[in-house]
């Protein structure tokens, strides 16, 4: 197994923390635009566009959280840092939100 280089930018502690904070802020924004796919936003003529925008923000949030997990897990191999529970749980919440969105669960 190849050892992670400590000079890699992605495996620096500040990078993982910045990605985790960015994913948290993105999730906050996702929660603010949730009404776009809710009952009132799904009954308008531009409901498809609302869903696409929500899906794009959801994917950005998931990618940021997944990058935070990757960064923090790589750092964990170097200095035995703690597990990134926040980023893991945010990835799970994003996947759950995606499933609910695909089955129109928010439009009830």
N, C-alpha and C positions, 0 to 999 in steps of 0.2 A: 504494500500500500504506500502511496506517495504522500510524503509529509507536506502539509500546507506551508507555503512561504509566509512568514510573518509580515512581509512587506506588501503582500497583495492587498489592494485597497478594499476589496469586498469582504475580507476577513478581519478588518480592523474593528475594534469595539465601537467606535463612533459611527461607522457605516451601518452596522446592524441596528444600533439605537436609532439612528436617523431614519432608516427604513421602517422600523417599528412605529416610530412617531408619525411618519408620513402615512403609513397604512391606517393608523388610528384616526388621523384627521380626515383621510379619505372615507373611512367608514362613517364618521360623523356627518360628512357631506352626503353620503349615501342615505343615511337615516333622514336627513332633511328633505331629500327629493323623493322619499318613499310615497308621498301622496300622488306622484305622477302615475304610478301603477296601481293605486288604490281604487276604491269604488268610484270616486268622482273623476279621476283621471283616465279610467278605462272606458268611460261612456262618451267620450268626445271624439270628434272626427279625426283628430291627430293622435289617437291612442297608440298607434303603431310607432310613431316617432317618440312618444313618451317612453315606450318600452325599450326602444333601441338606446336612448340616452341612459336610461337606468341600467341597462345591461352593460354598456360601455363603462360607466362608473363602477359597477360591480366588478368587472374584469380588471380594471385598474387597481381597485382595492385588493383583489385577490393576488394579483401579480406583486404588488408591494409587500403584502404579508408573506407570500412565498419566498420572495427575495430576502426578507428579514429572517425567515427560518433558515434559508440556505446560508446566509452570512453568519448567523449566530451558531448554527451547528458546525460550520467550518471552524469558527473561533473556539468552539467547545473542544475540538480535537487538539487545539494548540495549548489552551490553558485550563481545561476542565471547567469551563463556565457553566452556569446553571442552564437547564432546559428553557427554551423560549416559549413558556406556556401561553403568553398573550398572543404571540404570532400564530402558534398552532391553533388556538381556539378561534382566532379571527379567520384563519383559512377554513376551518370547519363551519363557521357561521356564514361565510361567503358561499360555500358549497350548498349549504342548506337553503340559503336565500335564492341561489340559482335554481334549485329544484322547485321551490315554491313558485318562483317567477315563471318557469317553463310550464307549470301546470295551472297557471292563472290563479294561484291561491290568494294573491293580494287583491284581486278584483271582486271578491265576494261582496 
